[in-house]
Amino acid sequence: MLSSPVHLLSLGFGSGLSRYAPGTMGTLVAIPFYLLLSRLELWPYLIVVAAGFLLGIYVCDKTSKALGVHDHSGIVWDEIIGYWITMIAIPAVTWQWILAGFVLFRFFDIVKPWPVKIADKRVPGGFGIMFDDLLAGLYALACIQISWLFYIKDL
């Protein structure tokens, strides 16, 4: 499957094929790309994330159909975009904030609080695969931004 550019992307450049914690491996793959994207101003960053989300609807749907399983665990492009959403407008790119974003996103992606769990179960196709991670990323984004505000307040 990795010979197809569509499947290569949706499988997180092969990270989704990990036997152990493929979603976590996919999120780890997001970090080096985030480090490159973090150099962008806010609007270009948001455009890249939105384009990645839209591309994800297509590639995740194609791979899901090829595998015959909706939201197969190997499909991790949604985790990559979810992490990038988590890291929107992080004012200081340090390993602590990168780690905080990673932990927060993985937490919300695994726990799936309302409405993430509903989206995960009820929204079909590539959009459904992407949408629950978008919601998890927004939860993590809110937490990391609130943490940043308290961090600034304490200085």
C-alpha positions as CSV (number, residue, x, y, z in Angstrom):
1,M,0.0,0.0,0.0
2,L,2.9,2.4,0.6
3,S,3.6,2.5,-3.1
4,S,0.5,4.6,-3.6
5,P,0.9,8.3,-2.7
6,V,-2.7,8.3,-1.4
7,H,-2.1,5.4,1.0
8,L,1.4,6.6,1.9
9,L,-0.2,9.8,3.2
10,S,-3.2,8.3,5.0
11,L,-0.9,5.7,6.7
12,G,1.3,8.5,8.0
13,F,4.3,7.6,5.8
14,G,4.2,4.1,7.2
15,S,3.9,5.0,10.9
16,G,0.3,3.8,11.0
17,L,1.6,0.3,10.2
18,S,3.2,0.1,13.6
19,R,2.0,-3.0,15.6
20,Y,2.0,-0.9,18.8
21,A,0.0,2.4,19.2
22,P,-0.3,3.4,15.5
23,G,-2.2,6.6,16.4
24,T,0.6,7.6,18.7
25,M,3.2,6.8,16.1
26,G,1.2,8.9,13.6
27,T,1.2,11.8,16.0
28,L,4.9,11.5,16.5
29,V,5.3,11.8,12.7
30,A,3.4,15.1,12.9
31,I,6.0,16.7,15.1
32,P,8.8,17.3,12.6
33,F,6.3,18.6,10.1
34,Y,4.9,20.9,12.8
35,L,8.4,22.2,13.5
36,L,8.6,23.3,9.8
37,L,5.1,24.7,9.9
38,S,5.7,26.6,13.1
39,R,7.8,29.1,11.2
40,L,4.8,30.2,9.3
41,E,2.6,33.2,10.2
42,L,-0.8,32.3,11.6
43,W,-2.8,32.6,8.3
44,P,-0.5,30.5,6.2
45,Y,-0.4,27.9,9.0
46,L,-4.2,27.8,9.1
47,I,-4.3,27.4,5.3
48,V,-1.9,24.5,5.4
49,V,-3.9,22.8,8.2
50,A,-7.2,23.4,6.3
51,A,-5.7,22.0,3.1
52,G,-4.4,19.0,5.1
53,F,-7.8,18.4,6.5
54,L,-9.5,18.5,3.1
55,L,-6.8,16.3,1.6
56,G,-7.3,13.9,4.5
57,I,-11.0,13.5,3.8
58,Y,-10.0,12.2,0.3
59,V,-7.0,10.0,1.2
60,C,-8.5,8.6,4.4
61,D,-11.7,7.7,2.5
62,K,-9.7,6.0,-0.3
63,T,-7.6,4.0,2.1
64,S,-10.5,3.1,4.3
65,K,-12.3,1.7,1.2
66,A,-9.2,-0.1,0.0
67,L,-8.8,-1.8,3.4
68,G,-12.5,-2.5,3.8
69,V,-12.6,-1.0,7.3
70,H,-13.9,2.4,8.3
71,D,-11.2,4.3,10.3
72,H,-8.7,1.4,10.2
73,S,-6.1,1.9,13.0
74,G,-3.4,2.2,10.4
75,I,-5.0,5.4,9.0
76,V,-3.2,8.2,10.9
77,W,-3.3,11.2,8.6
78,D,-6.2,12.4,10.9
79,E,-3.8,12.2,13.9
80,I,-1.2,14.3,12.0
81,I,-3.8,17.0,11.3
82,G,-5.3,16.8,14.8
83,Y,-1.8,17.5,16.3
84,W,-1.3,20.4,13.9
85,I,-4.7,21.8,15.1
86,T,-3.6,21.4,18.7
87,M,-0.5,23.4,18.0
88,I,-2.2,26.4,16.3
89,A,-0.7,29.7,17.5
90,I,1.6,28.2,20.1
91,P,3.6,31.3,20.9
92,A,6.8,29.6,22.0
93,V,8.0,26.5,20.2
94,T,9.9,24.7,22.9
95,W,10.0,21.0,23.6
96,Q,7.8,21.5,26.7
97,W,4.9,22.9,24.6
98,I,5.5,20.3,21.8
99,L,5.2,17.6,24.5
100,A,2.2,19.2,26.1
101,G,0.4,19.4,22.8
102,F,1.3,15.8,22.1
103,V,0.0,14.5,25.4
104,L,-3.1,16.7,25.3
105,F,-4.0,15.6,21.8
106,R,-3.4,11.9,22.5
107,F,-5.5,12.2,25.6
108,F,-8.5,13.7,23.8
109,D,-8.1,11.4,20.8
110,I,-8.1,8.3,23.1
111,V,-10.7,9.3,25.7
112,K,-13.0,10.8,23.0
113,P,-15.1,13.1,25.2
114,W,-18.5,14.4,23.9
115,P,-19.0,15.1,21.0
116,V,-15.7,13.4,19.8
117,K,-17.1,9.9,20.5
118,I,-20.4,10.6,18.7
119,A,-18.5,11.9,15.6
120,D,-16.2,8.9,15.7
121,K,-19.2,6.5,15.7
122,R,-21.8,8.2,13.6
123,V,-20.0,10.3,10.9
124,P,-19.2,8.2,7.9
125,G,-16.5,8.2,5.3
126,G,-13.3,10.2,5.1
127,F,-15.0,13.2,6.7
128,G,-15.9,11.1,9.7
129,I,-12.3,9.8,10.0
130,M,-11.0,13.4,10.0
131,F,-13.8,15.1,12.0
132,D,-13.3,13.3,15.3
133,D,-9.6,14.2,15.3
134,L,-10.4,17.8,14.4
135,L,-12.7,17.9,17.5
136,A,-10.0,16.2,19.7
137,G,-7.5,18.7,18.3
138,L,-9.8,21.6,19.2
139,Y,-10.2,20.3,22.8
140,A,-6.4,20.0,23.1
141,L,-5.9,23.5,21.5
142,A,-8.3,25.0,24.1
143,C,-6.4,23.4,26.9
144,I,-2.9,24.4,25.6
145,Q,-4.0,28.0,25.0
146,I,-5.5,28.2,28.5
147,S,-2.3,26.8,29.9
148,W,-0.3,29.4,28.0
149,L,-2.5,32.2,29.4
150,F,-1.9,31.0,33.0
151,Y,1.8,30.6,32.2
152,I,2.1,34.2,31.1
153,K,0.0,35.4,34.1
154,D,2.5,33.7,36.5
155,L,5.6,35.4,35.0
